[in-house]
Amino acid sequence: MVPSPPSDPAQAARRIRLLMLLRRSGITDHRVLAAIERIPREAFVPAALQDQAYEDTALPIGRGQTISQPFVVALMTQALAVGDRHKVLEIGTGSGYQAAILTRLCRRLYTVERHKPLLDHALAQLHVLGITNITGIVGDGLKGWPSQAPFDRIIVTAAHRTDVPPAALTEQLGQGGILVIPLTKPNRAQYLYRIIKTAAGLESEELCPVRFVPLLPNIATGDASSSGEG
């Protein structure tokens, strides 16, 4: 089953306007734009905010988390340069929207979320959309997913609190792999980085300033009490 554009003409028009905005803002990867066109963002937005689903803004999804601004989702996905044979790790499932975009581009997506209710809801929404090439667990994103490493690509949807990427994630990145992650500089400003793992070490490129919720350790308190996970 392939997600389809919204049947609501108003939502369809909003989606077209958003795609035009993304193109004007420098999103040129046709595969990324096609994925965004096909994935219904309204499926991942709280009911009370449905009319804002195609605004280029972050929206709250509960538990202090947000669904990222569409431009940031598109930029991070474009920077990740995902191929259809790639094995991808996502840290921070959140609403599931970024995951849905990635599943349209990669072979298999592994996603880690510290809030069990968010993970459960995201996976349920992805199932409704007929998306099957994803596996998710409740866990500590700073530790990655060692048993499934190495990964061709890793994306982190929360800001690491230093300007050095987590060692566990760079270790789990395969040779030639790409990590896209927000890092925090000593002045507390957050910047998005694209990091490539080469034979000589890590090559990093600063992309732009961003604003993300912090990347926190451990499983969120209370979220795993009713689960067999974590």
VEXLUMVEX-792763 format. One record per atom (N, C-alpha, C): residue number from 1; x, y, z; atom name. Coordinates in steps of 0.05 Angstrom, whole numbers. Example, Ala and Ser with C-alpha at 12.3 -4.5 7.8 and 13.67 -1.06 7.14 Angstrom:
<rs>
R	1	264	-114	156	N
R	1	246	-90	156	CA
R	1	264	-66	156	C
R	2	257	-45	142	N
R	2	273	-21	143	CA
R	2	258	1	157	C
</rs>
This chain:
<rs>
R	1	17	-24	0	N
R	1	0	0	0	CA
R	1	18	25	0	C
R	2	12	44	-18	N
R	2	28	68	-20	CA
R	2	12	91	-11	C
R	3	22	108	8	N
R	3	7	131	17	CA
R	3	0	149	-6	C
R	4	-24	160	-6	N
R	4	-34	177	-27	CA
R	4	-38	205	-18	C
R	5	-38	224	-37	N
R	5	-43	252	-30	CA
R	5	-71	254	-17	C
R	6	-75	275	-1	N
R	6	-101	278	13	CA
R	6	-124	281	-6	C
R	7	-148	270	1	N
R	7	-171	273	-15	CA
R	7	-184	301	-11	C
R	8	-178	313	12	N
R	8	-188	340	18	CA
R	8	-174	360	0	C
R	9	-189	374	-17	N
R	9	-177	393	-36	CA
R	9	-161	415	-22	C
R	10	-171	424	1	N
R	10	-156	445	16	CA
R	10	-129	435	25	C
R	11	-129	410	36	N
R	11	-103	399	45	CA
R	11	-85	395	21	C
R	12	-96	386	-1	N
R	12	-80	381	-26	CA
R	12	-67	408	-35	C
R	13	-82	429	-33	N
R	13	-71	455	-42	CA
R	13	-49	464	-22	C
R	14	-54	460	3	N
R	14	-33	467	23	CA
R	14	-7	451	18	C
R	15	-10	426	12	N
R	15	13	409	7	CA
R	15	29	419	-18	C
R	16	15	427	-39	N
R	16	28	438	-62	CA
R	16	43	463	-56	C
R	17	31	481	-40	N
R	17	44	505	-32	CA
R	17	69	499	-16	C
R	18	68	479	2	N
R	18	91	472	18	CA
R	18	113	461	0	C
R	19	107	445	-19	N
R	19	127	434	-38	CA
R	19	141	456	-54	C
R	20	125	476	-62	N
R	20	136	499	-76	CA
R	20	155	514	-58	C
R	21	147	518	-33	N
R	21	164	532	-14	CA
R	21	191	517	-10	C
R	22	189	490	-7	N
R	22	213	474	-3	CA
R	22	232	477	-27	C
R	23	221	477	-51	N
R	23	238	480	-75	CA
R	23	252	507	-75	C
R	24	237	528	-69	N
R	24	248	555	-68	CA
R	24	269	558	-46	C
R	25	267	541	-25	N
R	25	286	542	-3	CA
R	25	310	525	-6	C
R	26	313	513	-30	N
R	26	338	498	-35	CA
R	26	336	468	-34	C
R	27	312	457	-31	N
R	27	309	428	-32	CA
R	27	306	419	-61	C
R	28	327	407	-71	N
R	28	328	401	-100	CA
R	28	327	371	-106	C
R	29	330	354	-86	N
R	29	330	325	-89	CA
R	29	302	316	-96	C
R	30	298	306	-121	N
R	30	271	299	-130	CA
R	30	260	275	-114	C
R	31	277	257	-105	N
R	31	267	234	-89	CA
R	31	257	244	-62	C
R	32	270	263	-50	N
R	32	261	274	-24	CA
R	32	235	288	-28	C
R	33	233	305	-48	N
R	33	208	319	-53	CA
R	33	185	300	-59	C
R	34	190	279	-74	N
R	34	170	259	-81	CA
R	34	160	245	-55	C
R	35	178	239	-37	N
R	35	171	226	-12	CA
R	35	153	244	4	C
R	36	161	269	6	N
R	36	145	289	21	CA
R	36	117	292	9	C
R	37	116	291	-18	N
R	37	91	294	-31	CA
R	37	72	270	-25	C
R	38	83	247	-23	N
R	38	67	223	-20	CA
R	38	60	216	10	C
R	39	75	227	29	N
R	39	69	220	57	CA
R	39	51	242	69	C
R	40	28	234	79	N
R	40	9	253	90	CA
R	40	17	263	118	C
R	41	28	287	119	N
R	41	37	298	145	CA
R	41	15	299	166	C
R	42	-10	303	156	N
R	42	-33	306	175	CA
R	42	-37	280	191	C
R	43	-27	257	181	N
R	43	-30	232	195	CA
R	43	-12	231	220	C
R	44	7	250	222	N
R	44	26	250	244	CA
R	44	23	274	262	C
R	45	3	291	257	N
R	45	-2	315	271	CA
R	45	-27	312	289	C
R	46	-26	321	314	N
R	46	-50	319	332	CA
R	46	-75	330	318	C
R	47	-98	319	324	N
R	47	-123	326	312	CA
R	47	-129	356	314	C
R	48	-122	368	336	N
R	48	-128	396	341	CA
R	48	-111	415	323	C
R	49	-90	403	311	N
R	49	-72	420	295	CA
R	49	-73	412	265	C
R	50	-94	397	257	N
R	50	-95	388	229	CA
R	50	-93	410	209	C
R	51	-105	433	215	N
R	51	-105	455	195	CA
R	51	-77	467	192	C
R	52	-58	459	209	N
R	52	-31	469	207	CA
R	52	-12	448	196	C
R	53	-22	426	187	N
R	53	-5	403	180	CA
R	53	15	411	157	C
R	54	7	429	139	N
R	54	24	436	117	CA
R	54	36	463	119	C
R	55	35	474	144	N
R	55	50	499	149	CA
R	55	79	491	153	C
R	56	98	509	146	N
R	56	126	503	149	CA
R	56	135	510	178	C
R	57	125	495	196	N
R	57	131	500	224	CA
R	57	131	474	240	C
R	58	146	474	262	N
R	58	145	452	281	CA
R	58	119	453	297	C
R	59	109	430	305	N
R	59	84	429	320	CA
R	59	87	410	344	C
R	60	75	416	367	N
R	60	77	398	390	CA
R	60	62	372	386	C
R	61	74	350	396	N
R	61	61	324	394	CA
R	61	58	311	421	C
R	62	64	326	442	N
R	62	62	315	470	CA
R	62	88	306	481	C
R	63	90	303	507	N
R	63	114	295	522	CA
R	63	138	313	516	C
R	64	132	338	511	N
R	64	153	357	507	CA
R	64	167	355	480	C
R	65	155	339	462	N
R	65	168	334	436	CA
R	65	152	349	414	C
R	66	165	350	390	N
R	66	152	363	367	CA
R	66	155	347	342	C
R	67	137	352	323	N
R	67	141	343	296	CA
R	67	157	365	282	C
R	68	179	359	270	N
R	68	197	379	259	CA
R	68	185	395	237	C
R	69	195	419	234	N
R	69	188	437	211	CA
R	69	193	422	185	C
R	70	175	422	166	N
R	70	179	407	141	CA
R	70	205	414	126	C
R	71	213	440	127	N
R	71	239	447	114	CA
R	71	262	433	127	C
R	72	262	431	153	N
R	72	284	417	168	CA
R	72	283	387	161	C
R	73	260	375	160	N
R	73	257	347	153	CA
R	73	269	343	125	C
R	74	262	360	106	N
R	74	271	358	79	CA
R	74	301	362	77	C
R	75	311	382	91	N
R	75	340	388	91	CA
R	75	356	365	102	C
R	76	348	355	125	N
R	76	363	333	137	CA
R	76	362	308	120	C
R	77	339	303	107	N
R	77	337	280	90	CA
R	77	354	283	65	C
R	78	354	307	54	N
R	78	371	312	30	CA
R	78	400	309	37	C
R	79	408	319	60	N
R	79	436	318	69	CA
R	79	445	289	74	C
R	80	426	272	81	N
R	80	432	244	87	CA
R	80	438	228	62	C
R	81	428	237	39	N
R	81	434	224	13	CA
R	81	428	194	15	C
R	82	403	187	21	N
R	82	395	160	25	CA
R	82	391	146	-2	C
R	83	402	122	-4	N
R	83	398	105	-28	CA
R	83	379	82	-22	C
R	84	368	70	-43	N
R	84	347	50	-39	CA
R	84	358	23	-28	C
R	85	385	21	-26	N
R	85	396	-3	-14	CA
R	85	407	2	14	C
R	86	404	26	24	N
R	86	416	34	49	CA
R	86	400	24	74	C
R	87	415	17	94	N
R	87	405	11	121	CA
R	87	408	35	138	C
R	88	386	46	148	N
R	88	387	72	162	CA
R	88	378	70	191	C
R	89	392	84	208	N
R	89	385	86	237	CA
R	89	374	114	242	C
R	90	351	116	254	N
R	90	339	141	263	CA
R	90	339	142	293	C
R	91	350	163	304	N
R	91	349	167	333	CA
R	91	328	189	339	C
R	92	306	181	352	N
R	92	284	199	358	CA
R	92	261	195	339	C
R	93	245	175	343	N
R	93	222	170	326	CA
R	93	201	192	326	C
R	94	196	202	350	N
R	94	177	224	353	CA
R	94	150	217	341	C
R	95	139	234	324	N
R	95	113	230	311	CA
R	95	113	207	291	C
R	96	137	201	280	N
R	96	139	181	259	CA
R	96	140	193	231	C
R	97	137	219	229	N
R	97	136	232	202	CA
R	97	163	230	188	C
R	98	185	237	202	N
R	98	211	234	190	CA
R	98	217	205	182	C
R	99	209	187	199	N
R	99	212	158	193	CA
R	99	197	151	168	C
R	100	173	161	165	N
R	100	157	155	141	CA
R	100	170	164	116	C
R	101	182	188	117	N
R	101	196	199	93	CA
R	101	220	180	87	C
R	102	235	173	107	N
R	102	259	156	103	CA
R	102	252	129	92	C
R	103	229	117	101	N
R	103	222	90	91	CA
R	103	216	90	61	C
R	104	210	113	50	N
R	104	205	115	21	CA
R	104	231	115	5	C
R	105	253	119	19	N
R	105	279	123	6	CA
R	105	299	101	11	C
R	106	297	86	33	N
R	106	317	67	41	CA
R	106	307	38	39	C
R	107	325	19	43	N
R	107	317	-9	43	CA
R	107	304	-16	70	C
R	108	316	-8	92	N
R	108	305	-14	118	CA
R	108	312	8	138	C
R	109	293	16	154	N
R	109	297	36	174	CA
R	109	295	24	202	C
R	110	314	30	219	N
R	110	313	23	247	CA
R	110	311	49	263	C
R	111	291	50	281	N
R	111	286	75	295	CA
R	111	285	70	325	C
R	112	297	88	340	N
R	112	299	86	369	CA
R	112	285	111	382	C
R	113	268	106	401	N
R	113	253	127	415	CA
R	113	253	122	445	C
R	114	258	143	461	N
R	114	259	139	490	CA
R	114	231	141	503	C
R	115	211	151	489	N
R	115	184	153	499	CA
R	115	167	130	486	C
R	116	161	110	502	N
R	116	145	88	491	CA
R	116	118	96	479	C
R	117	103	113	492	N
R	117	77	121	479	CA
R	117	80	134	452	C
R	118	101	150	448	N
R	118	106	162	422	CA
R	118	113	141	402	C
R	119	131	122	409	N
R	119	138	101	391	CA
R	119	114	84	383	C
R	120	98	76	402	N
R	120	74	60	396	CA
R	120	56	74	377	C
R	121	51	100	382	N
R	121	33	115	365	CA
R	121	44	118	337	C
R	122	70	124	335	N
R	122	83	127	309	CA
R	122	82	101	293	C
R	123	89	79	305	N
R	123	89	53	291	CA
R	123	60	46	282	C
R	124	40	53	299	N
R	124	13	48	291	CA
R	124	5	64	266	C
R	125	13	89	266	N
R	125	7	106	243	CA
R	125	21	96	218	C
R	126	45	87	220	N
R	126	60	77	198	CA
R	126	47	51	187	C
R	127	37	35	206	N
R	127	23	10	198	CA
R	127	-2	17	182	C
R	128	-17	37	191	N
R	128	-41	45	177	CA
R	128	-35	53	148	C
R	129	-12	66	145	N
R	129	-3	75	118	CA
R	129	8	52	101	C
R	130	10	28	113	N
R	130	20	6	98	CA
R	130	51	5	96	C
R	131	64	19	113	N
R	131	94	20	113	CA
R	131	104	-3	130	C
R	132	121	-20	118	N
R	132	130	-44	132	CA
R	132	160	-47	135	C
R	133	176	-30	121	N
R	133	205	-33	122	CA
R	133	217	-17	145	C
R	134	206	-20	169	N
R	134	215	-5	192	CA
R	134	213	-23	217	C
R	135	233	-21	235	N
R	135	233	-34	260	CA
R	135	239	-13	282	C
R	136	224	-13	303	N
R	136	229	7	324	CA
R	136	231	-6	352	C
R	137	247	7	368	N
R	137	249	-1	396	CA
R	137	250	23	415	C
R	138	242	18	440	N
R	138	245	38	461	CA
R	138	274	35	471	C
R	139	289	57	471	N
R	139	317	55	480	CA
R	139	330	82	484	C
R	140	355	81	491	N
R	140	372	104	495	CA
R	140	385	111	468	C
R	141	377	132	456	N
R	141	387	140	430	CA
R	141	417	145	430	C
R	142	428	154	452	N
R	142	457	159	454	CA
R	142	473	134	450	C
R	143	460	111	454	N
R	143	474	85	451	CA
R	143	470	73	424	C
R	144	452	85	408	N
R	144	447	74	381	CA
R	144	433	47	382	C
R	145	440	30	364	N
R	145	428	3	363	CA
R	145	451	-16	355	C
R	146	469	-23	374	N
R	146	493	-38	368	CA
R	146	489	-64	353	C
R	147	468	-79	361	N
R	147	463	-105	349	CA
R	147	456	-104	320	C
R	148	448	-81	310	N
R	148	441	-79	281	CA
R	148	463	-64	265	C
R	149	483	-55	278	N
R	149	505	-40	264	CA
R	149	521	-59	247	C
R	150	534	-49	226	N
R	150	537	-20	219	CA
R	150	514	-10	202	C
R	151	511	16	202	N
R	151	490	29	186	CA
R	151	503	46	164	C
R	152	489	48	142	N
R	152	498	64	120	CA
R	152	493	94	125	C
R	153	471	99	139	N
R	153	464	126	146	CA
R	153	452	127	174	C
R	154	457	149	189	N
R	154	445	154	215	CA
R	154	435	182	216	C
R	155	411	186	225	N
R	155	399	212	228	CA
R	155	390	215	257	C
R	156	395	238	269	N
R	156	388	244	297	CA
R	156	369	268	297	C
R	157	345	265	308	N
R	157	325	286	307	CA
R	157	322	301	334	C
R	158	344	302	349	N
R	158	346	318	373	CA
R	158	375	328	376	C
R	159	379	349	390	N
R	159	405	362	391	CA
R	159	423	350	413	C
R	160	446	340	404	N
R	160	466	331	423	CA
R	160	477	355	438	C
R	161	482	352	464	N
R	161	488	375	481	CA
R	161	517	385	479	C
R	162	533	373	462	N
R	162	560	382	457	CA
R	162	564	385	427	C
R	163	588	395	419	N
R	163	594	398	391	CA
R	163	609	374	380	C
R	164	609	352	395	N
R	164	622	327	386	CA
R	164	600	306	385	C
R	165	597	292	362	N
R	165	576	272	360	CA
R	165	580	249	379	C
R	166	559	236	388	N
R	166	562	213	406	CA
R	166	580	191	394	C
R	167	599	182	410	N
R	167	618	162	401	CA
R	167	604	136	391	C
R	168	583	128	406	N
R	168	569	103	398	CA
R	168	558	105	370	C
R	169	548	128	363	N
R	169	536	131	336	CA
R	169	557	132	314	C
R	170	579	145	318	N
R	170	600	145	298	CA
R	170	613	118	295	C
R	171	614	103	317	N
R	171	625	76	316	CA
R	171	606	57	301	C
R	172	580	62	302	N
R	172	561	45	288	CA
R	172	556	53	259	C
R	173	569	74	251	N
R	173	567	83	223	CA
R	173	587	68	206	C
R	174	578	57	184	N
R	174	596	42	166	CA
R	174	615	60	151	C
R	175	636	49	140	N
R	175	656	64	124	CA
R	175	642	77	101	C
R	176	647	104	98	N
R	176	633	119	77	CA
R	176	605	128	85	C
R	177	597	121	109	N
R	177	570	128	118	CA
R	177	567	157	125	C
R	178	542	166	127	N
R	178	536	194	133	CA
R	178	519	195	159	C
R	179	526	214	176	N
R	179	511	220	200	CA
R	179	501	249	198	C
R	180	475	253	201	N
R	180	464	280	202	CA
R	180	453	285	230	C
R	181	464	305	243	N
R	181	457	309	271	CA
R	181	459	339	279	C
R	182	441	349	296	N
R	182	444	375	308	CA
R	182	464	374	331	C
R	183	484	391	332	N
R	183	503	393	353	CA
R	183	501	420	367	C
R	184	509	421	392	N
R	184	507	446	407	CA
R	184	535	457	412	C
R	185	540	482	404	N
R	185	566	495	408	CA
R	185	568	505	437	C
R	186	593	512	445	N
R	186	596	522	473	CA
R	186	579	546	480	C
R	187	571	562	460	N
R	187	554	585	465	CA
R	187	524	577	466	C
R	188	519	551	465	N
R	188	492	539	466	CA
R	188	476	541	440	C
R	189	488	552	420	N
R	189	475	552	394	CA
R	189	476	525	381	C
R	190	454	517	369	N
R	190	452	491	355	CA
R	190	456	494	325	C
R	191	472	476	314	N
R	191	477	475	285	CA
R	191	474	447	275	C
R	192	463	445	251	N
R	192	461	419	238	CA
R	192	486	412	224	C
R	193	496	387	228	N
R	193	521	378	216	CA
R	193	516	353	199	C
R	194	532	352	177	N
R	194	533	328	161	CA
R	194	561	316	164	C
R	195	563	292	175	N
R	195	589	280	182	CA
R	195	592	255	165	C
R	196	615	253	152	N
R	196	621	230	135	CA
R	196	644	214	148	C
R	197	640	188	150	N
R	197	661	171	161	CA
R	197	679	161	139	C
R	198	704	169	139	N
R	198	724	161	119	CA
R	198	746	144	132	C
R	199	763	133	115	N
R	199	785	117	125	CA
R	199	804	134	143	C
R	200	804	160	138	N
R	200	822	178	153	CA
R	200	809	189	178	C
R	201	783	184	181	N
R	201	769	195	205	CA
R	201	742	207	197	C
R	202	733	226	213	N
R	202	707	239	208	CA
R	202	711	266	195	C
R	203	696	270	173	N
R	203	695	296	160	CA
R	203	668	309	165	C
R	204	668	333	176	N
R	204	643	346	183	CA
R	204	638	372	167	C
R	205	613	377	162	N
R	205	605	401	147	CA
R	205	582	413	163	C
R	206	585	439	169	N
R	206	563	453	183	CA
R	206	543	463	162	C
R	207	518	456	167	N
R	207	497	463	147	CA
R	207	482	489	153	C
R	208	471	490	177	N
R	208	455	514	184	CA
R	208	447	514	214	C
R	209	440	537	224	N
R	209	430	537	252	CA
R	209	402	524	254	C
R	210	397	510	276	N
R	210	372	497	280	CA
R	210	363	500	309	C
R	211	339	490	314	N
R	211	329	490	342	CA
R	211	314	464	347	C
R	212	326	447	362	N
R	212	315	420	368	CA
R	212	312	417	398	C
R	213	294	398	406	N
R	213	293	389	434	CA
R	213	320	374	439	C
R	214	329	373	464	N
R	214	354	360	470	CA
R	214	354	330	467	C
R	215	376	319	460	N
R	215	380	290	459	CA
R	215	387	281	487	C
R	216	368	266	499	N
R	216	372	258	527	CA
R	216	378	228	530	C
R	217	392	221	551	N
R	217	399	193	555	CA
R	217	376	177	567	C
R	218	379	151	566	N
R	218	360	132	580	CA
R	218	332	132	568	C
R	219	316	114	579	N
R	219	288	113	571	CA
R	219	272	132	589	C
R	220	253	147	577	N
R	220	238	166	592	CA
R	220	224	153	616	C
R	221	225	165	639	N
R	221	213	154	663	CA
R	221	184	147	660	C
R	222	177	122	667	N
R	222	150	114	667	CA
R	222	140	103	640	C
R	223	154	109	618	N
R	223	144	101	592	CA
R	223	146	71	587	C
R	224	165	58	600	N
R	224	169	30	595	CA
R	224	156	11	615	C
R	225	141	23	634	N
R	225	131	7	656	CA
R	225	110	-14	647	C
R	226	96	-8	624	N
R	226	76	-27	615	CA
R	226	85	-42	590	C
R	227	112	-41	585	N
R	227	122	-53	561	CA
R	227	143	-74	566	C
R	228	145	-93	548	N
R	228	166	-112	549	CA
R	228	192	-101	540	C
R	229	191	-79	525	N
R	229	215	-66	516	CA
R	229	228	-49	538	C
R	230	254	-48	538	N
R	230	269	-30	555	CA
R	230	261	-31	584	C
</rs>
